[in-house]
Amino acid sequence: MLWENCYYNLKDSLMSNAKITWPKWLRDDHSVVSCTEKVKVMNENFDELKQIAQDALEDGLLMEVSESQMREALHQLVESLVNPYKR
């Protein structure tokens, strides 16, 4: 019970309900991706990624992992992504 209270208090203090405004999505030639459905999918994907990353950060903090290490690990994760369409 004590752990649950600690978890929910920490989670409440860390959660930001502020909606992020994602950038205008651009093509390699710097033209704007204007298809409504494409933009919607990109924004939804990033909303989901933000929530998953937030959950992972909170879990790490609850397990007493250093915040700076958690953030570095998340940065490394992004840096390790591979573009399978690279020409």
N, C-alpha and C positions, 0 to 999 in steps of 0.2 A: 504494500500500500504506500509506504514512504517513497519507494522508488518511482511508483506511478505519479505521485504528486510532484516529485522532483522533475520527472520527464515532462509532464504537461506544463509546469511552470516555466521550465527552460524553453520548451517548444513555443509557448505563447510569447515569451519575451524575444525570441529569435525570429518568429514569423513576421514577414512583412506582407501585408495584404495589398500593398501598392502595386497597381498594374503597371508593368513595364511597357513603354512604347518602343517597339522594336524599330530598327532603322528601315529606311526605304531599301528594298532589296534591289541590288544592281547586278547587271550582267558584266562580263569581263570587259566589254567595250564601254562601260559606265552608263549605259542606258538603263532606265528604270524598268523593272519587271512590273508590268501593269495589270496582268491577268488577275482578276479578283480571286479566283480559286487558288492560284499559285501562291499569292500573298497570304491568303487565309491559311493554307496548309503550312507555309513557312512559320507564320506567327504561332499557330497551334503547336508545331514541333518545338519551337523555342520555349513556349509556355511549359510544355511537358518536361523539357530538359532542365529548365530552371527549378521546377518542383522536385525532380529526381535528385539534382545536385544539392538542393536545400536539404532534402531528407537525408542524403548521405553525410552532409556536413553535420547536421544535428545528431545523427547516430554516432558519428565519430566523437563529437564533443561529449556526448553522454557516456561514451566508453573511455573517456579521459584521454583521447588522442589530441595532440597539440593542434590548435586551430591553424597555425601557420603551416604545419605539415599537411593537414587536410586540404588547405587551399593550394599548396604546391602540387599535391597529388592530382587535384582536379585540373590544374593547369597542364600538367604532364599528360593527362588523359586526352585533353583537347589537342595538344601538340602531336600526339601519336596517331591521330585520325589520318586515314589515307584516302586520297581522291582517286577512286577507281576509273574516273573518266578523263584523267589528265591526258592531254594530247602531246 
